Amino acid sequence: MSAVSAAYTPANLRRTILRMAYSGSTVHIACAFSLVEIMAVLYRQHLKLGSGPGDPERDYLVLSKGHGVMAQYACLHELGWLSEEHIRDYCTDGTPLKGLSDADVPGLEVNSGSLGHGLAVGAGLALGALRKGTGQKVYAVLGDGECNEGSIWETILFAAHFRLTNLLVIVDANGFQAMGPTAEIMDMGSLEQKFVSFGFEACTVDGHDEAELDEAISRLVKSSFPGPRAIIARTVKGKGISFMEGSNLWHYSRLNEKTYQDALAELEKAQEGAPR
C-alpha cells in the first residue's frame, strides 16, 4: 500500500493492533488504542515523509511513549513501510518488531522502553534541524504517566530555552499508567498550564476527535509563537473496545481466542454503523 492510498482509519488501525497483539500474545493493547487517532491524524495529514524512512529531510515522529508502539506499527503497515509478514510475526522469534519502540526499525526514531528519554531525543533532532535550516518538524508523543519523569521537565526547559519552534509535543493523557490512575500515583494537575508556565504554547483537545486534533496541530504548527508547542490530548485507555475502555487491566492483559473475536466483532459493528 502506498502513502497516497493509506487511509489510516481508526477501525483499520485498531484491527491491525489486535492482530499483532493476538499473534504475538503480547500486552499494551489499551495504551496503543488510546493513541490511534493521534497517530492517524499525524500520518494522514501532517508528517512530511519524503521518499521513505531513509530520507534525511523527512519529519520525525518520536514515540517517547514506546509501549504504545503497535499504533505506530499499524500506521507504518498502511504506509507500506511494514509488510503483512511483519504484522503476522509480531514479537515472534526473528522479527525486528518488538513490544517497545526500537530505532532499528525504519521509521522509528528512538529506543523508548525506558520512559522519559524519547522527548530528549526529539528535542535534539529539533535543535539540529533548526541549526541546519532544513525546515523539518519534530512531533514527540508522550504519555501522561510518563510526565512523572524528571527528564521530561529538563527537556521541556531545554526546548523553551532554545526556542524550538519546530517541536510539537503531544501528550496522550488517558488518565492511567501501569500501576493505576495517574491522579492517584502522582497528580500532575493541569498539564496545559504547566507547559505554558515552562514557555510553551499549549492547548487541550479531545484526543479521539480527529477534526479537533487536526485543527490544533495545524494551528500550532503555523503559529508565530517564538518557542515550542504542546497539545494535551484527552483520551480513553482501550478506546474502541467496550470491555477495554477505561480498564487498566488491559495494560498487561493478553487476548485469548474469545476476547480477540469479541474485540474484532465490536470493531466490525462500529464500522458498519459509522457514517459514510
GUKEZA-361351 format. One record per residue (C-alpha): residue in one letter; x, y, z. Coordinates in nm, 2 decimals, always signed. Layout:
N
{'A',{X,Y,Z}}
...
This chain:
276
{'M',{+0.00,+0.00,+0.00}}
{'S',{+0.14,+0.34,-0.09}}
{'A',{+0.14,+0.66,+0.11}}
{'V',{-0.12,+0.80,-0.13}}
{'S',{-0.37,+0.52,-0.07}}
{'A',{-0.32,+0.48,+0.30}}
{'A',{-0.63,+0.58,+0.48}}
{'Y',{-0.53,+0.54,+0.85}}
{'T',{-0.89,+0.48,+0.96}}
{'P',{-0.91,+0.42,+1.33}}
{'A',{-1.10,+0.10,+1.28}}
{'N',{-0.84,-0.04,+1.05}}
{'L',{-0.56,+0.06,+1.28}}
{'R',{-0.72,-0.10,+1.58}}
{'R',{-0.79,-0.41,+1.38}}
{'T',{-0.42,-0.43,+1.29}}
{'I',{-0.32,-0.38,+1.66}}
{'L',{-0.55,-0.66,+1.76}}
{'R',{-0.40,-0.89,+1.50}}
{'M',{-0.05,-0.81,+1.62}}
{'A',{-0.13,-0.85,+1.99}}
{'Y',{-0.31,-1.18,+1.93}}
{'S',{-0.04,-1.32,+1.70}}
{'G',{+0.24,-1.23,+1.94}}
{'S',{+0.04,-1.29,+2.26}}
{'T',{+0.16,-0.95,+2.38}}
{'V',{+0.04,-0.68,+2.62}}
{'H',{+0.00,-0.29,+2.59}}
{'I',{-0.32,-0.31,+2.38}}
{'A',{-0.51,-0.05,+2.56}}
{'C',{-0.23,+0.20,+2.57}}
{'A',{-0.19,+0.16,+2.19}}
{'F',{-0.56,+0.21,+2.14}}
{'S',{-0.56,+0.55,+2.31}}
{'L',{-0.30,+0.67,+2.06}}
{'V',{-0.49,+0.56,+1.74}}
{'E',{-0.65,+0.89,+1.64}}
{'I',{-0.34,+1.09,+1.73}}
{'M',{-0.12,+0.87,+1.51}}
{'A',{-0.38,+0.86,+1.23}}
{'V',{-0.40,+1.24,+1.21}}
{'L',{-0.03,+1.28,+1.22}}
{'Y',{+0.05,+1.03,+0.95}}
{'R',{-0.25,+1.12,+0.73}}
{'Q',{-0.23,+1.49,+0.74}}
{'H',{+0.09,+1.63,+0.89}}
{'L',{+0.40,+1.43,+0.86}}
{'K',{+0.62,+1.50,+0.56}}
{'L',{+0.78,+1.17,+0.49}}
{'G',{+0.96,+1.24,+0.17}}
{'S',{+1.09,+0.93,-0.02}}
{'G',{+1.08,+0.70,+0.27}}
{'P',{+1.23,+0.62,+0.61}}
{'G',{+1.58,+0.69,+0.48}}
{'D',{+1.50,+1.04,+0.35}}
{'P',{+1.73,+1.27,+0.55}}
{'E',{+1.48,+1.56,+0.51}}
{'R',{+1.16,+1.39,+0.63}}
{'D',{+0.98,+1.50,+0.95}}
{'Y',{+1.03,+1.30,+1.27}}
{'L',{+0.77,+1.13,+1.49}}
{'V',{+0.93,+1.04,+1.82}}
{'L',{+0.72,+0.79,+2.02}}
{'S',{+0.85,+0.86,+2.37}}
{'K',{+0.56,+0.65,+2.50}}
{'G',{+0.73,+0.35,+2.35}}
{'H',{+0.49,+0.09,+2.49}}
{'G',{+0.22,+0.22,+2.25}}
{'V',{+0.43,+0.12,+1.95}}
{'M',{+0.17,-0.11,+1.80}}
{'A',{-0.03,+0.21,+1.70}}
{'Q',{+0.28,+0.33,+1.51}}
{'Y',{+0.34,-0.01,+1.35}}
{'A',{-0.02,-0.01,+1.23}}
{'C',{+0.04,+0.32,+1.06}}
{'L',{+0.37,+0.21,+0.91}}
{'H',{+0.19,-0.10,+0.77}}
{'E',{-0.07,+0.12,+0.60}}
{'L',{+0.21,+0.34,+0.47}}
{'G',{+0.38,+0.03,+0.32}}
{'W',{+0.69,+0.06,+0.53}}
{'L',{+0.60,-0.27,+0.71}}
{'S',{+0.47,-0.58,+0.54}}
{'E',{+0.19,-0.82,+0.62}}
{'E',{+0.46,-1.06,+0.74}}
{'H',{+0.58,-0.81,+0.99}}
{'I',{+0.23,-0.78,+1.13}}
{'R',{+0.17,-1.16,+1.13}}
{'D',{+0.51,-1.23,+1.30}}
{'Y',{+0.50,-0.95,+1.56}}
{'C',{+0.70,-1.04,+1.87}}
{'T',{+0.79,-1.38,+1.75}}
{'D',{+1.14,-1.52,+1.71}}
{'G',{+1.35,-1.34,+1.45}}
{'T',{+1.11,-1.05,+1.39}}
{'P',{+1.25,-0.69,+1.40}}
{'L',{+0.93,-0.57,+1.56}}
{'K',{+0.95,-0.57,+1.94}}
{'G',{+0.69,-0.46,+2.20}}
{'L',{+0.86,-0.13,+2.26}}
{'S',{+0.98,+0.14,+2.01}}
{'D',{+1.31,+0.04,+1.86}}
{'A',{+1.53,+0.27,+1.65}}
{'D',{+1.65,-0.03,+1.44}}
{'V',{+1.30,-0.04,+1.27}}
{'P',{+1.30,+0.21,+0.98}}
{'G',{+1.07,+0.50,+1.06}}
{'L',{+1.11,+0.48,+1.44}}
{'E',{+1.35,+0.73,+1.59}}
{'V',{+1.42,+0.61,+1.94}}
{'N',{+1.46,+0.32,+2.18}}
{'S',{+1.19,+0.42,+2.43}}
{'G',{+1.12,+0.13,+2.66}}
{'S',{+1.27,+0.34,+2.94}}
{'L',{+1.02,+0.63,+2.98}}
{'G',{+1.13,+0.99,+2.98}}
{'H',{+1.41,+0.96,+2.73}}
{'G',{+1.23,+1.00,+2.39}}
{'L',{+1.14,+1.37,+2.43}}
{'A',{+1.51,+1.45,+2.48}}
{'V',{+1.60,+1.27,+2.15}}
{'G',{+1.32,+1.47,+1.98}}
{'A',{+1.45,+1.80,+2.12}}
{'G',{+1.79,+1.72,+1.99}}
{'L',{+1.65,+1.64,+1.65}}
{'A',{+1.46,+1.97,+1.65}}
{'L',{+1.76,+2.17,+1.75}}
{'G',{+1.97,+2.01,+1.48}}
{'A',{+1.71,+2.08,+1.22}}
{'L',{+1.68,+2.44,+1.32}}
{'R',{+2.05,+2.50,+1.31}}
{'K',{+2.08,+2.33,+0.97}}
{'G',{+1.78,+2.52,+0.84}}
{'T',{+1.62,+2.21,+0.70}}
{'G',{+1.26,+2.31,+0.78}}
{'Q',{+1.19,+1.97,+0.94}}
{'K',{+0.94,+1.93,+1.22}}
{'V',{+0.95,+1.70,+1.52}}
{'Y',{+0.64,+1.55,+1.67}}
{'A',{+0.70,+1.39,+2.01}}
{'V',{+0.43,+1.18,+2.16}}
{'L',{+0.43,+1.13,+2.54}}
{'G',{+0.21,+0.95,+2.79}}
{'D',{+0.07,+1.15,+3.09}}
{'G',{+0.21,+0.89,+3.33}}
{'E',{+0.55,+0.94,+3.16}}
{'C',{+0.53,+1.31,+3.26}}
{'N',{+0.62,+1.20,+3.61}}
{'E',{+0.97,+1.16,+3.49}}
{'G',{+1.21,+1.44,+3.58}}
{'S',{+1.39,+1.41,+3.24}}
{'I',{+1.07,+1.52,+3.07}}
{'W',{+1.08,+1.85,+3.25}}
{'E',{+1.45,+1.90,+3.20}}
{'T',{+1.39,+1.86,+2.83}}
{'I',{+1.09,+2.10,+2.84}}
{'L',{+1.32,+2.36,+2.99}}
{'F',{+1.58,+2.29,+2.72}}
{'A',{+1.32,+2.32,+2.44}}
{'A',{+1.19,+2.65,+2.57}}
{'H',{+1.54,+2.79,+2.62}}
{'F',{+1.65,+2.71,+2.27}}
{'R',{+1.31,+2.83,+2.12}}
{'L',{+1.25,+2.50,+1.94}}
{'T',{+0.96,+2.63,+1.72}}
{'N',{+0.97,+2.31,+1.51}}
{'L',{+0.89,+2.09,+1.81}}
{'L',{+0.53,+1.99,+1.89}}
{'V',{+0.48,+1.77,+2.19}}
{'I',{+0.15,+1.57,+2.21}}
{'V',{+0.06,+1.41,+2.55}}
{'D',{-0.17,+1.11,+2.53}}
{'A',{-0.35,+1.19,+2.85}}
{'N',{-0.55,+0.87,+2.91}}
{'G',{-0.55,+0.91,+3.29}}
{'F',{-0.36,+0.58,+3.36}}
{'Q',{-0.02,+0.45,+3.40}}
{'A',{+0.10,+0.09,+3.45}}
{'M',{+0.02,+0.07,+3.82}}
{'G',{-0.30,+0.28,+3.83}}
{'P',{-0.46,+0.62,+3.77}}
{'T',{-0.22,+0.90,+3.72}}
{'A',{-0.41,+1.12,+3.96}}
{'E',{-0.35,+0.88,+4.24}}
{'I',{+0.01,+0.79,+4.17}}
{'M',{+0.13,+1.14,+4.11}}
{'D',{-0.12,+1.41,+4.03}}
{'M',{+0.02,+1.65,+3.78}}
{'G',{-0.26,+1.90,+3.79}}
{'S',{-0.31,+2.09,+3.47}}
{'L',{-0.05,+1.98,+3.22}}
{'E',{-0.16,+2.26,+2.98}}
{'Q',{-0.09,+2.52,+3.25}}
{'K',{+0.25,+2.35,+3.33}}
{'F',{+0.36,+2.36,+2.97}}
{'V',{+0.26,+2.72,+2.94}}
{'S',{+0.45,+2.81,+3.25}}
{'F',{+0.76,+2.64,+3.11}}
{'G',{+0.75,+2.86,+2.80}}
{'F',{+0.53,+2.66,+2.56}}
{'E',{+0.22,+2.75,+2.36}}
{'A',{-0.03,+2.48,+2.46}}
{'C',{-0.39,+2.37,+2.43}}
{'T',{-0.61,+2.08,+2.54}}
{'V',{-0.82,+1.88,+2.30}}
{'D',{-1.03,+1.56,+2.27}}
{'G',{-0.77,+1.31,+2.16}}
{'H',{-1.03,+1.10,+1.97}}
{'D',{-1.18,+1.38,+1.77}}
{'E',{-0.98,+1.38,+1.45}}
{'A',{-1.10,+1.71,+1.33}}
{'E',{-1.02,+1.88,+1.66}}
{'L',{-0.67,+1.72,+1.66}}
{'D',{-0.61,+1.83,+1.30}}
{'E',{-0.72,+2.19,+1.38}}
{'A',{-0.50,+2.21,+1.69}}
{'I',{-0.19,+2.06,+1.51}}
{'S',{-0.24,+2.29,+1.21}}
{'R',{-0.28,+2.60,+1.42}}
{'L',{+0.02,+2.54,+1.65}}
{'V',{+0.25,+2.44,+1.37}}
{'K',{+0.16,+2.76,+1.18}}
{'S',{+0.17,+2.98,+1.49}}
{'S',{+0.41,+3.27,+1.52}}
{'F',{+0.48,+3.18,+1.88}}
{'P',{+0.86,+3.20,+1.94}}
{'G',{+0.90,+2.87,+2.11}}
{'P',{+0.79,+2.50,+2.13}}
{'R',{+0.43,+2.39,+2.13}}
{'A',{+0.22,+2.12,+2.31}}
{'I',{-0.11,+1.96,+2.29}}
{'I',{-0.27,+1.77,+2.58}}
{'A',{-0.49,+1.51,+2.41}}
{'R',{-0.76,+1.38,+2.65}}
{'T',{-0.80,+1.01,+2.56}}
{'V',{-0.96,+0.69,+2.69}}
{'K',{-0.73,+0.39,+2.75}}
{'G',{-0.86,+0.10,+2.55}}
{'K',{-1.07,+0.33,+2.33}}
{'G',{-1.29,+0.14,+2.08}}
{'I',{-1.35,-0.19,+2.27}}
{'S',{-1.61,-0.17,+2.54}}
{'F',{-1.45,-0.42,+2.77}}
{'M',{-1.11,-0.25,+2.75}}
{'E',{-1.22,+0.12,+2.77}}
{'G',{-1.11,+0.28,+3.10}}
{'S',{-0.98,-0.06,+3.23}}
{'N',{-0.62,-0.06,+3.34}}
{'L',{-0.63,-0.44,+3.34}}
{'W',{-0.56,-0.42,+2.97}}
{'H',{-0.23,-0.26,+3.02}}
{'Y',{-0.08,-0.60,+3.08}}
{'S',{-0.37,-0.84,+2.98}}
{'R',{-0.33,-1.07,+2.68}}
{'L',{-0.60,-1.17,+2.43}}
{'N',{-0.74,-1.52,+2.41}}
{'E',{-0.95,-1.66,+2.13}}
{'K',{-1.28,-1.53,+2.28}}
{'T',{-1.16,-1.18,+2.37}}
{'Y',{-0.99,-1.15,+2.03}}
{'Q',{-1.30,-1.24,+1.84}}
{'D',{-1.52,-1.03,+2.06}}
{'A',{-1.30,-0.73,+2.00}}
{'L',{-1.29,-0.78,+1.62}}
{'A',{-1.67,-0.81,+1.62}}
{'E',{-1.71,-0.48,+1.81}}
{'L',{-1.49,-0.30,+1.56}}
{'E',{-1.68,-0.46,+1.27}}
{'K',{-2.01,-0.35,+1.42}}
{'A',{-1.89,+0.00,+1.49}}
{'Q',{-1.75,+0.04,+1.13}}
{'E',{-2.08,-0.08,+0.98}}
{'G',{-2.27,+0.18,+1.18}}
{'A',{-2.03,+0.47,+1.10}}
{'P',{-2.15,+0.75,+0.87}}
{'R',{-2.03,+0.71,+0.51}}
